[in-house]
Amino acid sequence: MVSLVLPRLVSFEVAPRRAASVAERNVAALKSAYWIVLVSGFFEPLLYLLSIGVGVGALVGDIPLPGGGVVSYAAFVAPAMLSASAMSGALSETTFNFFGKMKYMKLYDGIIATPVQPFEIALGELGWAMIRGTLYSAAFLGVMVAMDLTSAGRALAAFPATVLVGFAFGALGMTLSTFMRSWQDFDLIGSLQFALFLFSGTFVPAEAYPLVLRWVVELTPLYRAVELIRGITTGGADGWGQVINVGYLLALVAVGLIIASRRMGRLLSK
């Protein structure tokens, strides 16, 4: 099935090696100031957790889970902050940075002159974005364990889920970037990202929304990410629900990579 939609020139034997070369190029181009950007991206969700999860949580009290369990408000909010952190890290690399390399630096024009294909460039950039998202996720899981918001075992189980979330939003970010015309268009992505952050079951259960709005919320990718990670870290996972969440995010990765690589091929061939 995948071979029917991916470009025929992509070889599944050499594609991972070429994609890794694209990611290695980004590592080699790192500058010392970039690490300040990495560190700053971790603190935003941490501050939300401390201010809302802990501060407001003292007023809210415990939150019932769909499976019948009860957790503190901080334990309820923390997985959402973790999901938002993975989303932000992936989108930062695959929107602004990706767009700059393609539109203004013309980096991919040179790469495409080699045997590397657009799909392999997209895969390599997504892998690079996941380095940033993985760092955020690992650090935030450590904070959750230190604050007794989850156990070490559940944190280890949640880590692969955060990687999947990063891949999903990275693929989505690259796809959106190929449709952007200028830097001003990224204001729309920022607004969309903030709306997802507020209305994805982040601070209140989706059941608290009116029925129609709840349906809209449950269709968003961040809601699926929050539900996936929250189910793992709180121990209140619904088996079939988690299958749906994983399937949704995997489909987003596949569709995003296919659309992004095809769009890149058209843009770079002009």
C-alpha positions in Angstrom: 0.0 0.0 0.0 2.8 2.4 0.9 4.7 1.7 -2.2 1.7 2.9 -4.3 1.7 6.4 -2.9 5.4 7.1 -2.2 7.5 8.3 -5.1 8.8 5.5 -7.1 12.4 6.7 -7.1 12.6 6.2 -3.3 14.6 3.2 -2.3 13.7 1.8 1.1 17.3 0.4 1.3 19.1 3.8 0.8 16.4 6.2 2.0 17.3 5.9 5.7 21.0 6.5 5.0 20.3 9.5 2.9 17.8 10.9 5.4 20.4 10.4 8.2 22.9 12.5 6.1 20.4 15.3 6.0 20.0 15.1 9.8 23.8 15.0 10.3 24.1 18.2 8.2 21.9 20.0 10.7 24.0 18.7 13.6 27.2 19.9 11.9 25.6 23.3 11.4 24.7 23.8 15.1 25.9 27.0 16.8 26.4 27.5 20.5 23.5 30.1 20.7 21.1 27.4 19.4 21.3 25.6 22.8 19.8 28.7 24.4 16.7 28.2 22.1 16.5 24.5 23.1 16.6 25.3 26.8 14.0 28.1 26.6 11.6 25.8 24.8 11.5 23.4 27.8 10.7 26.0 30.4 7.4 27.3 28.9 5.4 24.1 29.6 7.2 23.7 32.9 6.0 27.1 34.0 2.4 26.3 32.9 2.6 23.1 35.0 3.8 24.9 38.1 1.4 27.9 37.8 -1.7 26.1 36.6 -1.2 22.5 37.5 0.1 23.1 41.0 -1.1 26.7 41.8 -4.7 26.5 40.4 -4.7 22.8 41.2 -4.7 23.6 44.9 -8.1 25.2 44.3 -9.5 22.7 41.8 -8.8 19.5 43.7 -8.8 16.0 42.3 -10.0 15.2 38.7 -12.0 12.0 37.9 -10.7 9.9 35.0 -13.0 8.2 32.4 -11.9 4.8 33.8 -13.2 5.7 37.2 -9.9 6.6 38.8 -9.1 9.9 40.5 -5.9 12.0 40.1 -4.6 15.3 41.4 -5.1 18.3 39.0 -1.3 18.6 38.6 -1.1 14.9 37.5 -4.0 15.6 35.1 -2.4 18.6 33.5 1.2 17.3 33.4 0.7 14.9 30.5 -1.0 17.7 28.5 2.1 19.9 29.1 4.3 17.1 28.0 2.3 16.6 24.8 2.4 20.4 24.2 6.1 20.4 24.8 6.6 17.6 22.2 4.3 19.5 19.8 6.2 22.8 20.2 9.6 21.2 19.8 8.6 19.4 16.6 6.7 22.4 15.1 9.5 24.8 15.8 11.9 22.9 13.7 9.6 21.9 10.9 7.9 25.3 10.4 10.1 28.4 10.8 13.5 26.6 10.4 12.3 24.3 7.6 10.7 27.2 5.7 13.8 29.3 6.0 16.0 26.6 4.6 13.7 25.9 1.7 12.5 29.4 0.8 15.4 31.8 1.6 18.6 29.8 2.2 17.8 27.6 -0.8 19.5 24.7 1.0 17.4 22.0 -0.5 18.0 23.2 -4.1 21.6 22.0 -3.6 20.6 18.8 -1.9 18.1 17.9 -4.6 20.9 18.1 -7.2 22.4 15.0 -5.6 20.7 11.5 -5.6 18.8 12.6 -2.4 15.0 12.7 -3.1 12.4 15.1 -1.5 11.0 12.3 0.6 14.4 11.6 2.0 14.9 15.3 2.8 11.6 15.4 4.6 12.4 12.2 6.5 15.8 13.6 7.5 14.4 17.0 8.7 11.7 15.1 10.6 14.4 13.0 12.3 16.3 16.2 13.2 13.2 17.7 14.6 12.7 14.7 16.8 16.0 15.2 18.5 14.7 18.5 19.9 11.3 17.0 20.8 12.9 14.0 22.4 15.1 16.2 24.6 12.1 18.1 25.8 10.1 15.0 26.5 12.8 13.2 28.4 13.5 16.2 30.6 9.8 16.8 31.3 9.2 13.2 32.2 12.0 13.5 34.7 10.3 16.5 36.2 7.0 14.5 36.5 8.7 11.7 38.3 10.5 14.1 40.6 7.2 15.8 41.5 5.5 12.4 42.1 3.0 13.0 39.2 3.7 9.6 37.7 5.9 6.6 38.4 9.3 5.9 36.8 7.9 2.8 35.1 5.0 4.8 33.6 7.4 7.5 32.5 9.5 5.0 30.6 6.4 3.6 29.0 5.2 7.1 28.0 8.5 8.1 26.4 7.9 6.2 23.1 4.5 7.8 23.0 6.0 11.3 23.2 8.3 10.4 20.3 5.3 9.4 18.2 3.6 12.7 19.1 6.7 14.6 18.0 6.8 12.7 14.7 3.2 13.4 14.1 3.4 17.1 14.6 6.7 17.3 12.8 5.1 15.8 9.7 2.2 18.1 10.1 4.5 21.1 10.4 6.5 20.3 7.3 3.3 19.9 5.3 1.9 23.3 6.4 5.3 24.9 5.7 5.2 23.9 2.1 2.0 26.0 1.7 3.3 29.1 3.4 4.1 32.1 1.1 5.9 34.4 3.6 6.8 34.7 7.2 3.5 36.5 7.9 1.6 33.3 7.1 3.2 31.7 10.2 1.0 33.9 12.4 -1.8 31.5 11.4 0.2 28.5 12.6 0.9 30.3 15.9 -2.8 31.0 16.4 -3.7 27.4 15.5 -1.0 26.0 17.9 -2.3 28.2 20.7 -5.9 27.2 20.1 -4.9 23.5 20.2 -3.0 24.1 23.4 -6.1 25.6 25.1 -8.8 23.4 23.7 -7.5 19.8 23.5 -8.5 18.5 26.9 -5.4 20.3 28.3 -6.8 21.9 31.4 -10.3 20.3 31.6 -11.7 17.0 30.5 -13.3 17.0 27.0 -16.5 15.9 28.7 -16.8 19.4 30.1 -17.4 20.9 26.7 -20.8 21.1 24.9 -21.4 18.1 22.8 -20.6 19.7 19.4 -17.5 21.4 20.6 -16.4 18.1 22.3 -16.6 16.4 18.9 -14.4 19.1 17.4 -11.9 18.8 20.2 -11.7 15.0 19.9 -10.8 15.3 16.2 -7.7 17.4 16.9 -4.2 15.9 16.9 -3.2 17.4 20.3 -6.2 15.9 22.0 -5.2 12.4 20.7 -1.7 13.0 21.9 -2.8 14.2 25.3 -5.2 11.2 25.7 -2.5 8.8 24.7 0.1 10.1 27.2 -2.4 10.8 30.0 -3.7 7.3 29.8 -0.1 6.0 30.2 1.1 8.3 33.0 -2.0 8.1 35.1 -2.7 4.4 34.6 -6.2 5.1 33.3 -5.7 4.0 29.7 -8.6 2.6 27.7 -7.3 -0.2 25.5 -9.4 0.5 22.4 -9.1 4.2 22.9 -5.3 4.0 22.9 -5.4 2.0 19.7 -7.4 4.8 18.1 -5.0 7.4 19.4 -1.9 5.6 18.1 -3.5 4.9 14.8 -4.5 8.5 14.4 -1.0 9.7 15.1 0.6 7.1 12.8 -1.7 8.1 10.0 -0.8 11.8 10.5 2.9 10.9 10.2 2.4 8.9 7.0 0.1 11.4 5.3 2.3 14.4 6.4 5.5 12.9 5.0 3.8 12.0 1.7 2.2 15.4 1.2 5.3 17.3 2.3 7.7 15.3 0.1 5.4 15.7 -2.9 5.0 19.5 -2.3 8.7 19.9 -1.9 9.3 18.1 -5.2 7.0 20.5 -7.0 8.5 23.6 -5.3 12.1 22.6 -5.9 11.5 21.7 -9.5 10.3 25.2 -10.4 
